[in-house]
Amino acid sequence: MPEPSSATPDQAVELLVEVFYADLQRLARRERGRVAAPAETLGTTALVHEAYLKLARRSVFTDQAHFLNTAALAMRQALVSHARSRMRVKRGEGRDAVDIESVDILAESDERVVALDEALGTLERVSPRLARVVECRYFAGYSEKETALALGIGERTVQRDWVMAKALLYEALGV
């Protein structure tokens, strides 16, 4: 992780985003590549820029893992916010049951994205680490290795947590 010793907090965030911009673009592109209706969702650059705006408000990161974890959360918040604003326009549509294995975050209905976000909020109250694993693996599209790095845990722990998180989310979603 770059150590901008004489940089202001704002400059440090800019430096971090610059250093990790390619990674953020790759993650956003991975999610964007799954889009069924590209015109109806955030584009790759828009998703990265939304994440940047949230990251810029944070200003201080303790290490690379902290930065990557915060980036994953920022992407989740941007995707859910976009889905919620689209839902406000639709009005009156009911929510469908969500199968986390088959849900494609950008291609699925806005109702499913919001239902998953609400279930994730419930999971976070039970186990914050499991919720962070879901944010990294699902919303940010991180691999097991990237998730382990972002959370400062082992890859095997990520694997176990991912299985447990999916089981708890299935239960919360009634799937």
C-alpha positions as CSV (number, residue, x, y, z in Angstrom):
1,M,0.0,0.0,0.0
2,P,1.4,3.4,-0.9
3,E,2.5,5.5,2.1
4,P,1.8,9.1,1.2
5,S,3.8,10.5,4.1
6,S,3.3,14.2,3.4
7,A,0.0,14.0,1.6
8,T,-3.2,15.5,3.0
9,P,-6.1,13.0,3.7
10,D,-7.7,14.1,0.4
11,Q,-4.5,13.6,-1.6
12,A,-4.0,10.2,0.1
13,V,-7.5,9.0,-1.0
14,E,-6.8,10.3,-4.6
15,L,-3.5,8.4,-4.6
16,L,-5.1,5.2,-3.4
17,V,-7.9,5.4,-6.0
18,E,-5.3,6.1,-8.6
19,V,-3.2,3.1,-7.6
20,F,-6.2,0.8,-7.3
21,Y,-8.3,2.3,-10.1
22,A,-7.5,-0.6,-12.5
23,D,-8.7,-3.1,-9.8
24,L,-11.8,-1.1,-9.2
25,Q,-12.5,-0.9,-12.9
26,R,-12.0,-4.6,-13.3
27,L,-14.4,-5.4,-10.5
28,A,-17.0,-3.0,-11.8
29,R,-16.6,-4.3,-15.3
30,R,-17.1,-7.9,-14.0
31,E,-20.4,-6.9,-12.6
32,R,-21.3,-4.8,-15.6
33,G,-20.6,-7.7,-17.9
34,R,-23.4,-9.6,-16.3
35,V,-26.0,-6.9,-17.1
36,A,-29.0,-8.0,-19.1
37,A,-30.2,-4.5,-19.7
38,P,-27.2,-2.2,-19.8
39,A,-29.2,1.0,-20.3
40,E,-31.1,0.4,-17.1
41,T,-28.1,0.2,-14.7
42,L,-25.0,1.9,-13.7
43,G,-22.1,1.7,-16.2
44,T,-18.7,0.6,-15.2
45,T,-17.2,4.0,-14.9
46,A,-20.3,5.3,-13.1
47,L,-20.1,2.5,-10.6
48,V,-16.4,3.2,-9.9
49,H,-17.0,6.9,-9.6
50,E,-19.9,6.4,-7.2
51,A,-17.6,4.2,-5.1
52,Y,-14.9,6.9,-5.3
53,L,-17.2,9.6,-4.0
54,K,-18.0,7.4,-1.0
55,L,-14.3,6.6,-0.5
56,A,-13.3,10.2,-0.7
57,R,-15.6,11.0,2.3
58,R,-13.8,8.4,4.4
59,S,-10.3,10.0,3.9
60,V,-8.3,7.7,6.2
61,F,-7.5,4.1,5.6
62,T,-5.4,2.0,7.8
63,D,-4.1,-0.4,5.2
64,Q,-4.9,-2.0,1.8
65,A,-7.4,-4.4,3.3
66,H,-9.3,-1.5,4.9
67,F,-9.4,0.4,1.6
68,L,-10.6,-2.7,-0.4
69,N,-13.2,-3.5,2.2
70,T,-14.5,0.0,2.1
71,A,-14.5,-0.1,-1.7
72,A,-16.7,-3.2,-1.6
73,L,-19.1,-1.6,0.7
74,A,-19.2,1.6,-1.4
75,M,-20.1,-0.5,-4.5
76,R,-22.8,-2.3,-2.6
77,Q,-24.3,1.0,-1.5
78,A,-24.2,2.4,-5.0
79,L,-25.9,-0.6,-6.5
80,V,-28.6,-0.7,-3.9
81,S,-29.2,3.0,-4.0
82,H,-29.6,2.8,-7.8
83,A,-32.0,-0.1,-7.4
84,R,-34.1,1.8,-4.8
85,S,-34.4,4.9,-6.9
86,R,-35.5,2.8,-9.9
87,M,-38.1,1.1,-7.6
88,R,-39.5,4.5,-6.5
89,V,-40.4,5.1,-10.2
90,K,-42.0,1.7,-10.7
91,R,-44.4,1.8,-7.6
92,G,-46.6,-1.0,-6.7
93,E,-44.7,-4.0,-7.8
94,G,-44.3,-6.8,-5.2
95,R,-41.0,-8.4,-4.2
96,D,-40.0,-11.8,-5.5
97,A,-38.2,-14.5,-3.5
98,V,-34.5,-14.3,-4.0
99,D,-32.1,-17.2,-4.7
100,I,-28.6,-15.8,-4.0
101,E,-26.9,-18.3,-6.2
102,S,-28.9,-17.3,-9.2
103,V,-29.2,-13.6,-8.5
104,D,-27.1,-11.4,-10.8
105,I,-26.9,-8.1,-8.9
106,L,-27.2,-5.8,-11.9
107,A,-29.4,-7.9,-14.2
108,E,-32.0,-8.8,-11.5
109,S,-35.1,-6.8,-10.6
110,D,-34.6,-3.8,-8.4
111,E,-37.0,-5.5,-5.9
112,R,-34.6,-8.5,-5.6
113,V,-31.6,-6.3,-5.0
114,V,-33.4,-4.4,-2.3
115,A,-34.7,-7.6,-0.7
116,L,-31.1,-9.0,-0.7
117,D,-29.8,-5.8,0.9
118,E,-32.4,-6.0,3.6
119,A,-31.5,-9.6,4.3
120,L,-27.9,-8.6,4.4
121,G,-28.7,-6.0,7.0
122,T,-30.3,-8.8,9.1
123,L,-27.2,-10.9,8.6
124,E,-25.0,-8.0,9.7
125,R,-26.7,-7.8,13.0
126,V,-26.0,-11.6,13.5
127,S,-22.5,-11.6,12.2
128,P,-20.8,-8.5,10.8
129,R,-17.9,-10.6,9.3
130,L,-20.3,-12.8,7.3
131,A,-22.0,-9.6,6.0
132,R,-18.6,-8.3,4.9
133,V,-17.8,-11.5,3.1
134,V,-21.1,-11.2,1.2
135,E,-20.3,-7.6,0.3
136,C,-16.9,-8.5,-1.0
137,R,-17.9,-11.7,-2.8
138,Y,-21.3,-10.8,-4.2
139,F,-21.6,-7.0,-4.5
140,A,-17.9,-6.2,-5.3
141,G,-17.3,-9.4,-7.2
142,Y,-14.1,-10.2,-5.3
143,S,-12.5,-13.6,-5.5
144,E,-11.8,-15.6,-2.4
145,K,-8.2,-14.3,-2.3
146,E,-9.3,-10.7,-2.8
147,T,-11.9,-11.1,-0.1
148,A,-9.4,-12.6,2.3
149,L,-7.0,-9.7,1.7
150,A,-9.8,-7.1,2.1
151,L,-11.0,-8.6,5.4
152,G,-7.6,-9.7,6.7
153,I,-8.7,-13.3,7.1
154,G,-7.6,-16.6,5.5
155,E,-9.0,-17.9,2.2
156,R,-10.3,-21.0,4.0
157,T,-12.2,-18.8,6.4
158,V,-13.7,-16.9,3.5
159,Q,-14.9,-20.2,2.0
160,R,-16.5,-21.3,5.3
161,D,-18.0,-17.9,5.9
162,W,-19.4,-17.7,2.3
163,V,-21.2,-21.1,2.8
164,M,-22.6,-20.0,6.2
165,A,-23.6,-16.5,4.9
166,K,-25.5,-18.1,1.9
167,A,-27.3,-20.5,4.3
168,L,-28.4,-17.6,6.6
169,L,-29.5,-15.4,3.7
170,Y,-31.5,-18.3,2.2
171,E,-33.3,-18.6,5.5
172,A,-33.9,-14.8,5.8
173,L,-35.2,-14.6,2.2
174,G,-37.4,-17.7,2.6
175,V,-35.7,-19.5,-0.2
